[in-house]
Amino acid sequence: MTGSAVTGVSYALSARAADFYESTFVPGLSGEWARRLVAAAGVTPGRSVLDVTCGTGVVARTAAERTGPEGSVVGLDRNEAMLDVAHRVRPDLRWQVRDACALPFPDGSFDVVLSQAGLMFFDDRVRALREMGRVAGGAGRIAVQVPGRLARSAGCLALTETVTRHASPDVFDLFSVYFAVGEPDLLTDLFDSAGLHVDRFDTWVGATRLDAVDTFLEVELLPLAGHVEPCGTGSSRTAAPRWTGSSTPSAPSPRRSSCTWSRRTRRCPVNLRDNIGRWVPNIG
């Protein structure tokens, strides 16, 4: 979910932030999303796979487990720091710094094209989807996963309401963008405009599991690290209020959707995922 402008805030992480993302957010939440996304796409041995906005590479790594040595996996992102981490973790896979709206591959280069938590950040969503369809080819498959409707994610809704009261406008804008394309009708319109057609929507429920709620907030606010002051500084630009909770809380996680499209049948099954938080913040 990296490498695009977000209401004036660039989602381009530093090397330290990218390391933190891989060590904390991937095992806490996005690793589960990756497994579900790859399964929804039907990745099998010997397939060629492209992971668009791959971040630190969890989707690409998960896909590589299914394709096996006879297959091939390429990860693509605009954030070099994230790709540095991806390459360090899996140097045997191919990683490229590129824009999702201008994929540097010939038509029909891949059997499967995946994108996790990136569509809402693309500069031109329809163009990016059209590019995915182009490189997937006539018999290719596309699977896209994004946060769903904020109103259906109780934990994140509570968090966003708190952010609205206590944080700067940049922080609220970032949270709003997370859920910008979660409406099924909007997703359908985007795919239709790109020449792709949605076939179905499925749902699932999950939770972010981290050692503390403050850790969750630190992960979610990584793109704004240079725009807000840390908690406890006394500044009026505080990014995140203090939270109290149990010693091992499950932080609220955004609803996710996964869209799989088959050019051959012109059908696109979509899995909408609702991840509902299982803790209640107490604001001091």
C-alpha positions, -999 to +999 in steps of 0.1 A: +000+000+000+029+022-007+042+049-031+013+072-038+002+107-028-024+106-001-042+140+002-009+158+003+010+131+023+033+108+005+032+071+016+070+067+012+085+051+043+120+056+055+143+025+059+136+024+096+099+026+091+100-001+064+118-024+088+093-017+115+064-024+091+079-058+081+087-069+117+054-056+133+026-051+109+032-081+086+030-107+113+003-088+132-021-084+103-010-082+066+004-118+066-031-131+071-044-109+044-017-121+020-026-158+026-063-151+019-056-130-012-033-156-027-058-183-021-086-163-036-065-158-067-060-195-071-022-193-074-009-228-083+025-243-090+043-231-122+023-198-125+038-164-132+027-138-106+030-100-104+025-083-070+016-047-075+024-023-046+042-052-030+055-032+000+080-054+019+068-084-001+045-105+020+021-112-008+049-120-033+065-144-007+032-161-001+026-165-038+061-179-043+053-207-017+025-218-041+042-213-074+072-233-064+106-232-082+090-238-116+069-206-113+080-169-111+071-140-089+078-103-094+072-076-068+066-040-078+064-008-057+074+029-058+089+028-023+126+019-025+129+015+013+101-011+013+117-029-017+151-030+001+134-049+029+117-072+004+149-080-013+167-087+020+141-111+031+138-129-003+167-121-025+157-149-049+126-131-060+125-102-085+118-067-072+113-035-092+107+001-085+078+010-108+045+028-109+013+008-109-002+031-135+025+023-160+035-014-156+068-021-175+057-054-189+043-066-223+007-077-226-001-110-211+031-113-192+016-129-161-009-156-152-019-138-119-017-102-109-022-093-072-024-061-053-030-058-015-041-026+002-029-004-027-059+006-049-070+034-027-036+051-030-032+049-068-030+082-086-054+069-112-073+038-100-089+030-133-057+033-152-039+010-127-066-016-129-065-014-167-028-020-166-032-050-144-057-064-169-033-057-198-004-076-182-026-104-170-035-114-206-065-131-220-066-160-195-050-142-166-064-135-132-064-104-110-070-102-073-072-069-054-076-064-017-086-031-001-101-018+032-139-019+030-165+004+044-154+022+076-190+020+090-187-018+090-154-018+109-163-011+145-128-008+159-115+014+131-146+036+133-140+043+169-103+050+162-112+074+134-137+093+155-110+097+181-085+108+155-110+134+143-112+149+178-076+148+188-053+147+157-042+170+129-061+171+096-034+151+079-040+122+102-077+122+096-072+124+058-049+093+059-075+073+078-102+085+054-082+074+024-077+039+038-115+033+033-119+053+002-128+024-022-145+000+002-180+004-012-189-026-034-207-004-059-177+018-062-154-011-067-177-025-094-177+009-112-139+011-110-135-024-125-162-018-151-144+014-162-112-006-166-129-032-187-130-058-159-162-072-144-169-082-108-185-116-103-191-119-066-183-105-031-173-126-001-166-114+035-143-124+064-137-110+098-103-107+116-083-086+140-049-070+142-028-086+170+000-065+183+017-062+217+000-029+225-025-004+210+002+022+208+021-002+185-009-004+163-012+034+161+025+037+153+021+013+124-010+031+111+006+065+113+039+056+097+033+077+065+028+108+088+059+103+109+074+136+096+041+155+099+031+151+135+046+151+170+049+119+191+027+113+220+037+130+253+056+160+238+031+185+249+026+198+213-007+209+200+000+187+169-003+154+187-009+126+162-023+100+185-039+102+219-028+078+246-047+046+249-050+021+277-060-015+272-050-050+282-015-062+280-021-082+248-049-063+230-062-070+195-061-037+178-089-028+154-081-038+118-097-023+087-121-043+066-105-058+035-118-067+001-103-091-024-112-090-061-104-118-084-110-113-121-108-138-150-104-122-185-114-155-201-148-156-186-151-118-181-161-125-145-146-110-114-153-127-080-147-102-052-141-111-015-150-083+009-134-087+042-146-071+075-120-070+102-136-057+134-116-046+163-119-065+196-108-039+220-123-006+233-100+024+237-101+044+269-090+079+264-070+095+292 
